[in-house]
Amino acid sequence: MPQLRQLWILLLPLINACAWLAFPPVDHGDRPDFALRYMGEIVGSTMMIMMAFTLVLATRWRVLERLFGGLDQMYAVHRNAGTLVFLLLFAHMLVMPLQPGQVPPGRAPGYIAFGGFVILILLSLAPRLPVIRRIVRIGYRSWRISHRFIGIFFIIGTAHAFLVDPLVTTTIVPFVLLMIGIVSGIVSYLYTELLARFVRRRAGYKVRQVRRLGTSAVEVVLAPERRKLTFKAGQFLFIRFKGNRVLSEWHPFTISSPPGEPNLRLTILAAGDYTDYLTRHLQPEMRAVVEGGYGALDYRKGGPNQLWIAGGIGVTPFLSWIRDLPEGQLAYRIDFIYTVRSKEDALFADELLEAAGRHDQLKVHIHYSAEEGRLTADRVAALMGGGMQAGVSVYMCGPTQMLAQFRRDFRRMGVPTSRIHYEQFRFR
């Protein structure tokens, strides 16, 4: 469950603090500020370990994706760990005593690392903090470029940690934990920046068709140049298009085609600067590099009674699932509710309804919020026949606020958290 995976953010600081308390540093009596330095180094070492943790999560290693239940869940933990690092930075600066008249060689790297960390973390937090969002406006492309420097400031912070005559070198267990964190962080950063491009599963494709879907969405059809990308229905990929400065940056999109189809299909809504540019400038014959598939949203792991909810462009993983359904009797009873503002926004409505006509176990309900009002949990229960069936497995994809509201409401109706599955399609 997502909540259990977030416990890593508490577990690592707890382990480090317990190590410091169980194996305290040596006090030779020559440090009048020993207690403050002791506390400051507990905070500082915890901050370095958590920063290393974020760098490890940024590698996209497959084993970690399985451990955290999907890349989206892994990046959610990554963001929250980064927020904790931000708080620990200031706590370390406030607690750690400064010695008047003395300028140890590690102080300058400390100030550089502190300033760099604060700026880069603020740039990452800006979209989620209303006050900062009004002041700091940075596009996804610029943010990605700036975020690559965080490993450099981590290395500078390491230099600071060992040039200030630290207490940690006098106690073996906290020192070993700190070294494990530092080495893991540096290795992960070097892997991400230098080696990942040669290791991650990538394939070359060419744009065959850019098909307009109404006024603000397109379906992009890509043909493999040599080998096909391996993925499961409902997964997403990262893609960059060659020959265009803006489109050459990696961006995630859910795959809307089934694995057995020879071409890849992506359904993209113009919902931001990048996607708006893409829908207006992407052309056939442009070459692309794709990486994936990622994601652990899989209805085949659920129970026999299932509820699927798609909001807007969140229909894409369900398109892939429905297009991949086997012929004949399904092993699941599925109620699929697709909520959009108006009929013009209901992408592939005819195809979805036609699929429901082929499968008795699949019921498709399209909800138009402009006519029927906002889709609510009570309305969902009514569409399912008056209530949430016992043991129903819920799968959702759509706007963050919608997912959060449904999650709260379904839990209130008695659906266990373990049966509510959704994709947090946010990587910044």
C-alpha positions as CSV (number, residue, x, y, z in Angstrom):
1,M,0.0,0.0,0.0
2,P,1.2,3.6,-0.7
3,Q,1.1,4.5,3.0
4,L,3.4,1.6,4.0
5,R,5.9,2.6,1.3
6,Q,6.0,6.1,2.7
7,L,7.2,4.6,6.0
8,W,10.7,4.5,4.5
9,I,10.8,8.3,5.1
10,L,10.4,7.6,8.8
11,L,12.3,4.4,9.0
12,L,15.7,5.6,7.7
13,P,15.8,8.7,10.1
14,L,14.8,6.5,13.0
15,I,17.5,3.9,12.2
16,N,20.1,6.6,12.0
17,A,19.0,8.4,15.2
18,C,19.0,5.0,17.1
19,A,22.5,4.3,15.9
20,W,23.7,7.7,17.2
21,L,22.0,7.1,20.6
22,A,23.2,3.5,20.9
23,F,26.8,4.3,19.8
24,P,27.5,7.9,21.0
25,P,30.6,9.8,19.9
26,V,33.6,10.2,22.1
27,D,33.6,13.3,24.3
28,H,37.2,14.2,25.2
29,G,36.1,17.3,27.1
30,D,37.8,19.6,24.6
31,R,34.5,20.7,22.9
32,P,32.4,23.1,25.0
33,D,29.6,22.8,22.4
34,F,29.7,19.0,22.3
35,A,25.9,18.5,22.9
36,L,24.9,20.9,20.1
37,R,27.4,19.4,17.7
38,Y,26.1,15.9,18.7
39,M,22.5,17.0,17.9
40,G,23.6,18.9,14.8
41,E,25.5,15.9,13.3
42,I,22.5,13.6,14.0
43,V,20.4,16.0,11.9
44,G,23.1,16.5,9.3
45,S,23.8,12.8,8.8
46,T,20.1,12.1,8.6
47,M,19.8,14.7,5.9
48,M,22.7,13.2,3.9
49,I,21.2,9.7,4.1
50,M,17.8,10.9,3.0
51,M,19.3,12.9,0.1
52,A,21.1,9.7,-0.9
53,F,17.8,7.9,-0.7
54,T,16.3,10.3,-3.2
55,L,19.2,9.8,-5.6
56,V,18.7,6.0,-5.3
57,L,15.0,6.3,-6.1
58,A,15.8,8.5,-9.1
59,T,17.7,5.6,-10.8
60,R,14.4,4.0,-11.9
61,W,15.9,0.6,-11.1
62,R,13.4,-2.2,-11.8
63,V,13.9,-3.9,-8.5
64,L,12.9,-0.7,-6.7
65,E,9.9,-0.2,-8.9
66,R,8.6,-3.6,-7.9
67,L,9.4,-2.9,-4.2
68,F,7.5,0.4,-4.2
69,G,4.6,-0.9,-6.4
70,G,5.3,1.2,-9.5
71,L,7.4,4.1,-10.7
72,D,4.6,6.6,-9.8
73,Q,4.6,5.4,-6.2
74,M,8.4,5.5,-6.1
75,Y,8.5,9.1,-7.3
76,A,5.8,10.0,-4.7
77,V,8.2,8.7,-2.0
78,H,11.0,10.6,-3.7
79,R,9.2,13.9,-3.5
80,N,8.2,13.5,0.1
81,A,11.8,12.5,1.0
82,G,13.0,15.6,-0.7
83,T,10.6,17.7,1.4
84,L,12.1,16.1,4.6
85,V,15.6,16.9,3.3
86,F,14.6,20.6,2.9
87,L,13.4,20.7,6.5
88,L,16.5,18.9,7.8
89,L,18.8,21.4,6.0
90,F,17.4,24.3,8.0
91,A,17.4,22.3,11.2
92,H,21.0,21.4,10.7
93,M,21.9,25.1,10.1
94,L,20.0,26.2,13.2
95,V,21.4,23.6,15.6
96,M,25.0,23.3,14.5
97,P,27.1,25.8,16.5
98,L,29.5,28.2,14.7
99,Q,32.9,28.8,16.4
100,P,33.7,32.5,16.4
101,G,37.1,33.4,15.0
102,Q,37.5,29.9,13.4
103,V,36.9,29.2,9.8
104,P,37.3,25.4,9.3
105,P,38.0,24.3,5.7
106,G,34.7,22.6,5.4
107,R,32.5,25.6,6.1
108,A,32.6,27.0,2.5
109,P,31.5,23.8,0.9
110,G,28.8,23.6,3.5
111,Y,27.4,27.0,2.5
112,I,27.6,26.1,-1.2
113,A,25.8,22.8,-0.7
114,F,23.2,24.5,1.5
115,G,22.4,27.2,-1.1
116,G,22.4,24.7,-3.9
117,F,20.1,22.3,-2.1
118,V,17.7,25.0,-1.1
119,I,17.4,26.4,-4.6
120,L,16.9,23.1,-6.3
121,I,14.4,21.7,-3.7
122,L,12.4,25.0,-3.9
123,L,12.2,24.7,-7.7
124,S,10.8,21.1,-7.2
125,L,8.4,22.2,-4.5
126,A,7.2,25.4,-6.3
127,P,4.2,23.8,-8.1
128,R,2.8,22.5,-4.8
129,L,3.4,25.6,-2.7
130,P,1.0,28.5,-3.6
131,V,3.2,31.3,-2.2
132,I,6.3,30.1,-4.0
133,R,4.4,29.2,-7.1
134,R,3.5,32.9,-7.6
135,I,7.2,33.9,-7.3
136,V,9.0,31.0,-9.0
137,R,7.8,30.0,-12.5
138,I,9.9,27.4,-14.2
139,G,8.9,25.0,-17.0
140,Y,9.4,21.3,-17.0
141,R,12.3,21.4,-19.3
142,S,14.2,24.0,-17.2
143,W,13.4,22.1,-14.0
144,R,14.8,18.8,-15.4
145,I,18.0,20.5,-16.4
146,S,18.4,22.2,-13.0
147,H,17.5,19.0,-11.1
148,R,20.5,17.2,-12.6
149,F,22.8,19.4,-10.5
150,I,21.5,18.0,-7.2
151,G,24.1,15.2,-7.2
152,I,26.9,17.7,-7.5
153,F,25.7,19.6,-4.4
154,F,25.4,16.2,-2.7
155,I,29.1,15.6,-3.4
156,I,30.0,19.1,-2.2
157,G,28.0,18.4,1.0
158,T,30.0,15.2,1.5
159,A,33.2,17.3,1.3
160,H,31.7,19.6,4.0
161,A,30.8,16.7,6.2
162,F,34.4,15.4,6.4
163,L,36.3,18.7,6.5
164,V,34.7,20.1,9.7
165,D,36.3,17.7,12.2
166,P,33.1,15.7,12.6
167,L,32.1,13.7,15.6
168,V,30.8,10.9,13.4
169,T,34.4,9.7,12.7
170,T,34.7,8.7,16.4
171,T,31.7,6.3,16.4
172,I,31.7,3.3,14.2
173,V,28.0,2.4,13.5
174,P,26.8,5.9,12.6
175,F,30.0,6.4,10.5
176,V,29.3,3.1,8.6
177,L,25.6,4.1,8.0
178,L,26.7,7.6,6.8
179,M,29.3,6.0,4.4
180,I,26.7,3.6,3.1
181,G,24.4,6.5,2.3
182,I,27.1,8.6,0.7
183,V,28.5,5.9,-1.5
184,S,24.9,4.8,-2.5
185,G,24.0,8.4,-3.3
186,I,27.1,9.1,-5.4
187,V,27.0,5.8,-7.2
188,S,23.3,6.3,-8.0
189,Y,23.9,9.8,-9.3
190,L,26.8,8.7,-11.5
191,Y,24.7,5.8,-12.8
192,T,21.7,8.1,-13.6
193,E,23.8,10.7,-15.4
194,L,26.4,8.5,-17.2
195,L,25.3,4.8,-17.5
196,A,21.5,4.7,-17.4
197,R,21.1,5.6,-21.1
198,F,23.0,2.4,-22.0
199,V,21.2,0.1,-19.5
200,R,17.5,1.2,-19.5
201,R,15.2,-0.5,-22.0
202,R,14.9,1.8,-24.9
203,A,13.8,1.5,-28.5
204,G,13.8,3.7,-31.6
205,Y,10.5,4.6,-33.2
206,K,9.2,6.8,-36.0
207,V,6.0,8.9,-36.0
208,R,3.7,7.4,-38.6
209,Q,0.6,9.5,-37.9
210,V,-0.6,12.4,-35.7
211,R,-4.4,12.1,-35.7
212,R,-6.5,15.0,-34.3
213,L,-9.1,14.1,-31.7
214,G,-11.3,17.1,-31.3
215,T,-9.7,20.5,-30.6
216,S,-7.2,19.7,-27.8
217,A,-6.0,16.0,-28.2
218,V,-4.1,13.9,-30.6
219,E,-3.4,10.2,-31.1
220,V,0.2,9.6,-32.0
221,V,1.0,6.4,-33.9
222,L,4.6,5.3,-33.7
223,A,6.2,2.4,-35.7
224,P,9.3,0.6,-34.5
225,E,12.5,1.2,-36.4
226,R,14.0,-2.2,-35.4
227,R,12.8,-3.9,-32.2
228,K,9.5,-3.2,-30.4
229,L,9.3,-1.9,-26.8
230,T,8.3,-4.6,-24.3
231,F,5.4,-3.5,-22.0
232,K,2.2,-4.7,-20.3
233,A,-1.2,-3.3,-21.0
234,G,-1.8,-0.1,-19.0
235,Q,1.9,0.8,-18.5
236,F,3.5,4.1,-19.5
237,L,6.7,5.1,-21.1
238,F,9.1,8.0,-21.4
239,I,9.6,9.5,-24.8
240,R,11.7,12.1,-26.6
241,F,11.4,13.3,-30.2
242,K,14.5,14.1,-32.2
243,G,15.1,17.2,-34.2
244,N,13.1,19.6,-32.1
245,R,14.6,21.4,-29.1
246,V,11.4,21.4,-27.0
247,L,10.3,17.9,-27.9
248,S,13.7,16.4,-27.3
249,E,13.1,16.4,-23.5
250,W,11.9,13.2,-21.9
251,H,8.2,13.1,-21.0
252,P,6.0,10.4,-19.6
253,F,2.8,9.2,-21.4
254,T,0.6,6.2,-20.9
255,I,0.5,3.7,-23.8
256,S,-3.0,3.4,-25.1
257,S,-2.4,0.5,-27.5
258,P,-2.2,-3.2,-26.5
259,P,1.1,-5.0,-26.3
260,G,0.2,-7.2,-29.3
261,E,-0.3,-4.3,-31.7
262,P,2.7,-3.7,-34.1
263,N,2.7,0.0,-33.5
264,L,2.6,2.1,-30.4
265,R,-0.3,4.5,-29.8
266,L,-0.2,7.5,-27.4
267,T,-3.3,9.6,-26.7
268,I,-2.1,13.1,-25.6
269,L,-4.2,16.0,-24.3
270,A,-2.9,19.6,-24.6
271,A,-3.0,20.3,-20.9
272,G,0.3,22.3,-20.4
273,D,3.1,24.1,-22.2
274,Y,4.8,21.0,-23.4
275,T,1.7,19.0,-24.5
276,D,0.2,22.1,-26.1
277,Y,3.4,22.5,-28.1
278,L,3.5,18.8,-29.0
279,T,-0.1,18.8,-30.3
280,R,0.7,21.7,-32.6
281,H,4.2,20.9,-33.8
282,L,4.6,17.1,-33.8
283,Q,4.8,15.8,-37.4
284,P,4.9,12.4,-39.2
285,E,8.3,11.0,-39.9
286,M,9.9,12.5,-36.8
287,R,12.1,10.0,-35.0
288,A,11.6,9.2,-31.3
289,V,13.3,7.2,-28.6
290,V,11.0,5.5,-26.0
291,E,11.9,4.0,-22.6
292,G,9.7,1.6,-20.6
293,G,7.4,0.2,-19.9
294,Y,6.8,1.4,-16.4
295,G,4.0,1.2,-13.9
296,A,2.3,-1.5,-11.8
297,L,-1.4,-0.7,-12.4
298,D,-2.7,-4.1,-13.4
299,Y,-6.4,-5.2,-13.2
300,R,-5.4,-8.9,-13.6
301,K,-4.1,-8.8,-10.0
302,G,-7.5,-7.8,-8.8
303,G,-10.6,-9.7,-7.7
304,P,-13.5,-10.9,-9.9
305,N,-15.6,-7.8,-9.2
306,Q,-13.9,-4.6,-10.5
307,L,-14.7,-0.9,-10.8
308,W,-12.6,1.2,-13.2
309,I,-12.9,5.0,-13.1
310,A,-11.3,7.3,-15.7
311,G,-11.3,11.0,-15.6
312,G,-10.5,12.9,-18.8
313,I,-7.2,11.8,-20.3
314,G,-6.9,9.3,-17.5
315,V,-8.8,7.0,-19.9
316,T,-5.5,6.0,-21.6
317,P,-4.5,2.9,-19.4
318,F,-8.1,1.6,-19.6
319,L,-7.9,1.9,-23.4
320,S,-4.9,-0.3,-23.4
321,W,-6.6,-2.8,-21.1
322,I,-9.8,-2.9,-23.1
323,R,-8.0,-3.3,-26.4
324,D,-6.0,-6.1,-24.8
325,L,-9.1,-8.0,-23.5
326,P,-9.2,-11.6,-24.6
327,E,-12.1,-12.8,-26.8
328,G,-14.9,-14.8,-25.2
329,Q,-16.0,-14.8,-21.5
330,L,-14.0,-12.5,-19.2
331,A,-12.8,-13.7,-15.9
332,Y,-13.9,-10.4,-14.3
333,R,-17.1,-8.4,-14.0
334,I,-16.1,-4.9,-14.8
335,D,-18.0,-1.6,-14.4
336,F,-16.0,1.1,-16.3
337,I,-17.1,4.7,-15.6
338,Y,-15.6,7.3,-17.8
339,T,-16.2,10.9,-16.7
340,V,-15.7,13.9,-19.0
341,R,-17.0,17.4,-19.3
342,S,-19.0,17.0,-22.6
343,K,-19.5,14.6,-25.4
344,E,-16.7,16.3,-27.4
345,D,-14.3,15.3,-24.7
346,A,-15.2,11.6,-24.6
347,L,-12.3,10.2,-26.6
348,F,-12.9,6.8,-28.2
349,A,-16.5,6.6,-26.8
350,D,-17.7,4.6,-29.7
351,E,-14.9,2.1,-29.4
352,L,-15.5,1.7,-25.7
353,L,-19.2,1.1,-26.1
354,E,-18.5,-1.3,-29.0
355,A,-16.2,-3.3,-26.7
356,A,-18.9,-3.4,-24.0
357,G,-21.2,-4.9,-26.7
358,R,-18.7,-7.7,-27.3
359,H,-18.2,-8.5,-23.6
360,D,-21.2,-9.3,-21.4
361,Q,-19.0,-8.8,-18.3
362,L,-17.9,-5.3,-19.3
363,K,-20.3,-2.4,-18.6
364,V,-19.3,1.1,-19.8
365,H,-20.9,4.2,-18.4
366,I,-19.9,7.6,-19.8
367,H,-20.7,10.5,-17.4
368,Y,-20.9,14.0,-18.8
369,S,-20.3,16.4,-15.9
370,A,-21.6,19.5,-17.8
371,E,-25.0,17.9,-18.0
372,E,-25.1,15.6,-15.0
373,G,-22.9,17.4,-12.5
374,R,-19.7,16.2,-10.9
375,L,-19.3,12.5,-10.6
376,T,-19.5,11.4,-7.0
377,A,-19.0,8.1,-5.1
378,D,-22.8,7.9,-4.5
379,R,-23.4,8.3,-8.2
380,V,-20.8,5.6,-8.9
381,A,-22.5,3.2,-6.4
382,A,-25.8,3.9,-8.2
383,L,-24.3,3.1,-11.6
384,M,-23.1,-0.2,-10.2
385,G,-26.6,-1.2,-9.2
386,G,-27.1,0.5,-5.8
387,G,-23.9,-0.2,-3.9
388,M,-20.3,-1.3,-3.8
389,Q,-20.1,-5.0,-4.3
390,A,-18.3,-7.0,-1.6
391,G,-14.7,-7.4,-2.5
392,V,-14.7,-4.9,-5.3
393,S,-11.3,-4.0,-6.7
394,V,-11.1,-0.3,-7.7
395,Y,-8.8,1.0,-10.4
396,M,-8.6,4.8,-11.1
397,C,-6.7,7.2,-13.3
398,G,-7.4,10.9,-13.6
399,P,-6.9,14.3,-11.9
400,T,-5.2,14.2,-8.5
401,Q,-8.0,15.8,-6.6
402,M,-10.6,13.5,-8.1
403,L,-8.6,10.4,-7.1
404,A,-8.1,11.7,-3.6
405,Q,-11.8,12.4,-3.1
406,F,-12.9,9.0,-4.5
407,R,-10.3,7.3,-2.3
408,R,-11.7,8.9,0.8
409,D,-15.3,8.2,-0.2
410,F,-14.7,4.6,-1.1
411,R,-13.0,4.0,2.2
412,R,-16.0,5.6,4.0
413,M,-18.2,3.1,2.1
414,G,-16.1,0.2,3.4
415,V,-13.7,-0.5,0.6
416,P,-10.3,-1.5,2.1
417,T,-7.4,0.7,1.1
418,S,-5.6,-2.4,-0.3
419,R,-8.4,-2.7,-2.9
420,I,-8.1,0.9,-4.2
421,H,-5.5,1.2,-6.9
422,Y,-4.6,4.4,-8.8
423,E,-1.7,5.9,-10.7
424,Q,-0.1,9.1,-9.5
425,F,1.0,10.5,-12.9
426,R,3.2,13.2,-11.5
427,F,7.0,13.1,-11.7
428,R,8.0,16.6,-10.6
